[in-house]
Amino acid sequence: WVAYEMPTGPLSPVDASEYATLSPTRIYDTRSTLNATALAPGEQRSITVTDIGGVPDNHVTAIVINATLISPSASGFFTVFPSGGVRPTVYDALYATGLDKACLIVCKVGDGGKVVFYTSAGTTHMAVDVLGYFTNDYLQVGETMTAQAPDRVYDSRDTPGTPAAAASTTTITVAGAGDAAAVFNLTTEDPAAIGYFTVYPADGTLPLVSNLNYRVGDTVCNLVFCKVDSSGQVKIFTSAEAHIIVDVVGIFATDHSGPGRFVPLTPSTLYDTRQKVGTEIGESETRELEIWRLSGLLPFEFQATQVTIVAANTTEASFFTAWPGYETQPDASNLNWAAEENESNAAVLPTGDDGLGEFINAFGTAELALNYRGYWTA
């Protein structure tokens, strides 16, 4: 089917793709790419994401990128979608005037191996780093993912009890020996200065990319897909003093026989409490959602969905945590925000029996929206 033509029912596993993890590489930067300029308000900019940065020029179904908006002149929202299609009504990130915003995106690749970047307001520079791609050519070396409830594997607030120093590198085990890559939520709390994190394989060299930007006193997060070394480790470079918190949600292994392939879908709204008055999530409230039933496109059996989580109309500083139905709530988070702030973050949402997912809001009240981009086969 053509990009942006809605299917009539659940996609078959033959549409599923395996992942090829790459060392992080910057493929586009409006500040330095030849003939590139800052994105204008309402602009839709098409960028080639194949045959560059280690991505092949064929059999690429979806791309994993980290896009950073730099010094936007106004607040707005940011959407990425396949070229050749109509811009969807959902968004991937919310950004604020003057503040750099990092956003992980898993996007179906459209016509000509391109995706389109849209910013709703203001002018902004943008950097795009490629982290990996999905392929339906099983002759290539691909990886499949096992999704899991968020597992906090590192928290500098507990051990060593002090934040990572400026210009320091921290080595963290996020997967097992022999695994190919890991997916985790990277969070920082109360940074001492404006800075950023860069994540890369523990046996690699520090690349000229970034994964999460922060400012003084922030609690912010971003999803990370990262290749690991033979011991299952990554390194995190900290540019300015800040705490590091890592919650692992998925592991990639070079297993062609099992589940865990990705089926990219047209970006769309899965769930939004703003569509019905009085359905916002209260303090310490847990909400159970039948993820497979909400979309009408997901099969009954799948292990996770790839989504953007949005918190809106918040009243207190808080966070959302998501985990599979019928399981114990983990000590982790998927999205953090300040009081009266709207915020968003990409997430891998594993589901339990019957395609159920659980969500909890820690403090105050907040609207919850889920915008999906695909699912992982069971």
C-alpha positions as semicolon CSV with decimal commas, in nm:
position;residue;x (nm);y (nm);z (nm)
1;W;0,000;0,000;0,000
2;V;0,104;0,359;-0,069
3;A;0,245;0,579;0,208
4;Y;-0,040;0,742;0,398
5;E;-0,312;0,519;0,254
6;M;-0,488;0,371;0,555
7;P;-0,511;-0,010;0,555
8;T;-0,850;-0,175;0,596
9;G;-0,743;-0,394;0,888
10;P;-0,449;-0,521;1,093
11;L;-0,126;-0,548;0,898
12;S;0,015;-0,892;0,830
13;P;0,348;-0,998;0,984
14;V;0,488;-1,003;0,627
15;D;0,490;-0,623;0,654
16;A;0,717;-0,643;0,961
17;S;1,081;-0,533;0,951
18;E;1,399;-0,613;1,141
19;Y;1,621;-0,346;1,293
20;A;1,975;-0,256;1,192
21;T;2,149;-0,056;1,464
22;L;2,411;0,201;1,366
23;S;2,668;0,410;1,544
24;P;2,506;0,754;1,593
25;T;2,576;0,984;1,298
26;R;2,464;1,340;1,224
27;I;2,310;1,347;0,875
28;Y;2,161;1,697;0,868
29;D;2,218;2,029;1,044
30;T;2,066;2,357;0,928
31;R;2,364;2,537;1,080
32;S;2,621;2,359;0,861
33;T;2,459;2,147;0,586
34;L;2,519;2,297;0,241
35;N;2,239;2,534;0,132
36;A;2,035;2,457;0,446
37;T;1,853;2,731;0,635
38;A;1,656;2,746;0,958
39;L;1,305;2,603;0,937
40;A;1,042;2,872;0,884
41;P;0,702;2,881;1,059
42;G;0,470;2,625;0,900
43;E;0,741;2,493;0,668
44;Q;0,740;2,129;0,556
45;R;1,101;2,033;0,479
46;S;1,174;1,705;0,302
47;I;1,506;1,540;0,391
48;T;1,665;1,225;0,244
49;V;1,732;0,965;0,515
50;T;1,846;0,672;0,300
51;D;2,188;0,615;0,140
52;I;2,342;0,829;0,414
53;G;2,493;0,772;0,759
54;G;2,514;0,395;0,709
55;V;2,152;0,360;0,593
56;P;2,123;0,171;0,261
57;D;1,937;0,307;-0,040
58;N;1,677;0,029;-0,063
59;H;1,454;-0,200;0,146
60;V;1,433;0,062;0,424
61;T;1,083;0,071;0,573
62;A;1,140;0,307;0,868
63;I;1,414;0,518;1,021
64;V;1,516;0,588;1,382
65;I;1,641;0,942;1,427
66;N;1,702;1,193;1,703
67;A;1,598;1,542;1,596
68;T;1,702;1,845;1,801
69;L;1,531;2,181;1,759
70;I;1,778;2,459;1,841
71;S;1,682;2,804;1,972
72;P;1,326;2,823;1,834
73;S;1,195;3,180;1,815
74;A;0,845;3,083;1,931
75;S;0,666;2,795;2,103
76;G;0,498;2,532;1,887
77;F;0,482;2,168;1,788
78;F;0,692;1,947;1,563
79;T;0,577;1,665;1,334
80;V;0,773;1,415;1,121
81;F;0,599;1,206;0,854
82;P;0,674;1,009;0,535
83;S;0,724;1,209;0,217
84;G;0,447;1,174;-0,039
85;G;0,174;1,186;0,223
86;V;-0,049;1,440;0,392
87;R;0,075;1,586;0,720
88;P;-0,099;1,405;1,008
89;T;-0,278;1,593;1,284
90;V;-0,057;1,439;1,555
91;Y;0,283;1,568;1,666
92;D;0,613;1,428;1,790
93;A;0,732;1,706;2,019
94;L;0,633;2,031;2,182
95;Y;0,894;2,308;2,194
96;A;0,926;2,636;2,382
97;T;1,077;2,972;2,284
98;G;1,455;2,975;2,308
99;L;1,488;2,622;2,452
100;D;1,662;2,338;2,267
101;K;1,441;2,029;2,238
102;A;1,558;1,674;2,157
103;C;1,308;1,422;2,023
104;L;1,350;1,057;1,921
105;I;1,135;0,958;1,624
106;V;1,063;0,626;1,456
107;C;0,922;0,723;1,116
108;K;0,808;0,531;0,815
109;V;1,020;0,624;0,511
110;G;0,825;0,777;0,222
111;D;0,877;0,852;-0,144
112;G;1,237;0,885;-0,257
113;G;1,373;0,764;0,077
114;K;1,262;1,087;0,244
115;V;1,076;1,208;0,551
116;V;0,921;1,550;0,609
117;F;0,982;1,779;0,908
118;Y;0,715;2,034;1,005
119;T;0,734;2,309;1,266
120;S;0,415;2,495;1,354
121;A;0,552;2,829;1,476
122;G;0,866;3,039;1,486
123;T;1,195;2,983;1,308
124;T;1,429;2,716;1,441
125;H;1,752;2,544;1,354
126;M;1,748;2,165;1,351
127;A;2,002;1,882;1,377
128;V;1,915;1,524;1,277
129;D;2,112;1,220;1,399
130;V;2,045;0,872;1,259
131;L;2,056;0,583;1,509
132;G;1,935;0,292;1,297
133;Y;1,682;0,175;1,042
134;F;1,426;-0,100;0,977
135;T;1,451;-0,327;0,675
136;N;1,225;-0,588;0,514
137;D;1,525;-0,742;0,336
138;Y;1,595;-1,041;0,561
139;L;1,918;-1,109;0,371
140;Q;2,059;-0,812;0,560
141;V;2,182;-0,860;0,917
142;G;1,884;-0,750;1,125
143;E;1,778;-0,753;1,489
144;T;1,450;-0,822;1,667
145;M;1,338;-0,660;1,991
146;T;1,205;-0,798;2,316
147;A;1,002;-0,530;2,493
148;Q;0,979;-0,519;2,872
149;A;0,835;-0,318;3,156
150;P;1,067;-0,024;3,232
151;D;1,368;-0,143;3,433
152;R;1,573;0,122;3,614
153;V;1,932;0,004;3,563
154;Y;2,108;0,325;3,667
155;D;2,025;0,624;3,887
156;S;2,310;0,854;3,991
157;R;2,091;0,994;4,271
158;D;2,127;0,654;4,444
159;T;2,464;0,528;4,321
160;P;2,705;0,701;4,342
161;G;2,472;0,957;4,500
162;T;2,622;1,252;4,311
163;P;2,554;1,390;3,962
164;A;2,781;1,319;3,670
165;A;3,050;1,586;3,648
166;A;3,083;1,825;3,356
167;A;3,277;1,679;3,059
168;S;3,264;1,330;3,215
169;T;3,177;0,991;3,067
170;T;2,972;0,726;3,250
171;T;2,968;0,359;3,145
172;I;2,637;0,179;3,205
173;T;2,526;-0,181;3,140
174;V;2,191;-0,169;2,957
175;A;2,181;-0,514;2,792
176;G;2,332;-0,861;2,812
177;A;2,657;-0,984;2,662
178;G;2,605;-1,056;2,294
179;D;2,298;-0,833;2,255
180;A;2,299;-0,582;1,970
181;A;2,126;-0,272;2,106
182;A;1,902;-0,137;2,380
183;V;1,609;0,102;2,403
184;F;1,587;0,311;2,717
185;N;1,440;0,629;2,859
186;L;1,714;0,874;2,955
187;T;1,621;1,130;3,223
188;T;1,809;1,404;3,402
189;E;1,714;1,592;3,716
190;D;1,828;1,931;3,847
191;P;2,124;2,002;3,614
192;A;2,370;2,266;3,736
193;A;2,403;2,434;3,396
194;I;2,281;2,424;3,036
195;G;2,413;2,110;2,867
196;Y;2,347;1,784;2,686
197;F;2,400;1,406;2,698
198;T;2,552;1,199;2,419
199;V;2,500;0,821;2,423
200;Y;2,718;0,582;2,223
201;P;2,850;0,222;2,231
202;A;3,103;0,167;2,511
203;D;3,364;0,045;2,262
204;G;3,315;0,343;2,031
205;T;3,444;0,699;2,016
206;L;3,241;1,004;2,119
207;P;3,033;1,108;1,815
208;L;2,930;1,462;1,724
209;V;2,564;1,405;1,817
210;S;2,338;1,463;2,118
211;N;2,047;1,270;2,274
212;L;1,908;1,498;2,543
213;N;1,939;1,872;2,601
214;Y;1,881;2,026;2,945
215;R;1,888;2,356;3,131
216;V;1,936;2,455;3,496
217;G;1,689;2,283;3,730
218;D;1,521;2,075;3,457
219;T;1,368;1,731;3,488
220;V;1,356;1,620;3,124
221;C;1,380;1,294;2,932
222;N;1,416;1,143;2,586
223;L;1,394;0,790;2,448
224;V;1,723;0,643;2,322
225;F;1,796;0,361;2,075
226;C;2,166;0,274;2,107
227;K;2,403;0,009;1,986
228;V;2,590;-0,167;2,271
229;D;2,934;-0,323;2,294
230;S;2,997;-0,697;2,338
231;S;2,934;-0,660;2,713
232;G;2,599;-0,485;2,666
233;Q;2,731;-0,144;2,770
234;V;2,697;0,216;2,653
235;K;2,874;0,536;2,749
236;I;2,698;0,862;2,833
237;F;2,892;1,185;2,791
238;T;2,771;1,468;3,016
239;S;2,858;1,817;2,898
240;A;2,743;1,999;3,215
241;E;2,690;1,857;3,565
242;A;2,365;1,659;3,581
243;H;2,211;1,342;3,724
244;I;2,168;1,041;3,493
245;I;1,866;0,809;3,517
246;V;1,826;0,513;3,278
247;D;1,512;0,296;3,240
248;V;1,548;0,011;2,987
249;V;1,233;-0,082;2,790
250;G;1,366;-0,307;2,513
251;I;1,659;-0,524;2,404
252;F;1,760;-0,605;2,044
253;A;1,914;-0,942;1,964
254;T;2,031;-1,088;1,633
255;D;1,755;-1,349;1,632
256;H;1,574;-1,395;1,300
257;S;1,347;-1,676;1,422
258;G;1,160;-1,504;1,705
259;P;0,909;-1,217;1,731
260;G;0,996;-0,852;1,782
261;R;0,979;-0,718;1,426
262;F;0,846;-0,368;1,371
263;V;0,541;-0,282;1,159
264;P;0,543;0,092;1,074
265;L;0,205;0,264;1,056
266;T;0,072;0,603;0,953
267;P;0,102;0,836;1,258
268;S;-0,235;0,869;1,425
269;T;-0,402;0,928;1,762
270;L;-0,447;0,616;1,971
271;Y;-0,597;0,778;2,282
272;D;-0,663;1,135;2,399
273;T;-0,844;1,235;2,717
274;R;-0,891;1,585;2,574
275;Q;-1,155;1,442;2,340
276;K;-1,394;1,383;2,632
277;V;-1,445;1,628;2,919
278;G;-1,367;1,494;3,264
279;T;-1,142;1,206;3,160
280;E;-0,808;1,359;3,266
281;I;-0,591;1,143;3,491
282;G;-0,591;1,239;3,858
283;E;-0,318;1,223;4,119
284;S;-0,192;0,866;4,179
285;E;-0,463;0,741;3,942
286;T;-0,393;0,427;3,738
287;R;-0,568;0,392;3,405
288;E;-0,593;0,063;3,217
289;L;-0,618;0,084;2,837
290;E;-0,694;-0,188;2,583
291;I;-0,428;-0,074;2,340
292;W;-0,513;-0,322;2,062
293;R;-0,880;-0,223;2,064
294;L;-0,820;0,154;2,059
295;S;-0,652;0,173;1,718
296;G;-0,851;-0,075;1,511
297;L;-0,527;-0,151;1,324
298;L;-0,335;-0,362;1,574
299;P;-0,358;-0,741;1,583
300;F;-0,489;-0,903;1,899
301;E;-0,141;-1,035;1,981
302;F;0,154;-0,794;1,978
303;Q;0,419;-0,716;2,235
304;A;0,449;-0,337;2,223
305;T;0,352;-0,018;2,041
306;Q;0,577;0,269;1,938
307;V;0,410;0,592;2,052
308;T;0,451;0,953;2,150
309;I;0,317;1,021;2,501
310;V;0,174;1,370;2,555
311;A;0,091;1,537;2,888
312;A;-0,130;1,847;2,858
313;N;-0,313;2,089;3,089
314;T;-0,102;1,976;3,383
315;T;-0,152;2,123;3,730
316;E;0,159;2,002;3,917
317;A;0,513;1,886;3,839
318;S;0,472;1,513;3,781
319;F;0,543;1,213;3,558
320;F;0,369;0,931;3,373
321;T;0,475;0,568;3,408
322;A;0,352;0,299;3,167
323;W;0,381;-0,079;3,202
324;P;0,216;-0,403;3,079
325;G;-0,126;-0,494;3,217
326;Y;-0,144;-0,737;3,512
327;E;0,216;-0,662;3,610
328;T;0,353;-0,468;3,909
329;Q;0,410;-0,096;3,865
330;P;0,785;-0,038;3,806
331;D;1,001;0,226;3,973
332;A;1,053;0,420;3,651
333;S;0,908;0,698;3,435
334;N;0,828;0,761;3,069
335;L;0,755;1,133;3,069
336;N;0,830;1,418;3,313
337;W;0,692;1,771;3,321
338;A;0,686;2,090;3,525
339;A;0,368;2,241;3,671
340;E;0,131;2,386;3,409
341;E;0,360;2,262;3,131
342;N;0,269;2,058;2,823
343;E;0,532;1,794;2,742
344;S;0,590;1,493;2,515
345;N;0,827;1,198;2,473
346;A;0,860;0,891;2,252
347;A;0,803;0,556;2,421
348;V;0,797;0,182;2,361
349;L;0,482;0,064;2,541
350;P;0,488;-0,308;2,620
351;T;0,147;-0,467;2,671
352;G;0,041;-0,759;2,885
353;D;-0,225;-1,025;2,834
354;D;-0,520;-0,912;2,621
355;G;-0,319;-0,616;2,488
356;L;-0,355;-0,417;2,810
357;G;-0,137;-0,127;2,919
358;E;-0,133;0,053;3,255
359;F;-0,063;0,426;3,307
360;I;-0,022;0,624;3,628
361;N;0,009;0,996;3,694
362;A;0,209;1,077;4,007
363;F;0,089;1,427;4,107
364;G;-0,187;1,672;4,025
365;T;-0,403;1,615;3,718
366;A;-0,300;1,583;3,354
367;E;-0,451;1,504;3,017
368;L;-0,297;1,198;2,845
369;A;-0,261;1,153;2,470
370;L;-0,096;0,863;2,285
371;N;0,003;0,902;1,919
372;Y;0,120;0,578;1,762
373;R;0,370;0,503;1,482
374;G;0,370;0,124;1,471
375;Y;0,385;-0,196;1,671
376;W;0,621;-0,481;1,756
377;T;0,512;-0,834;1,666
378;A;0,458;-1,105;1,926
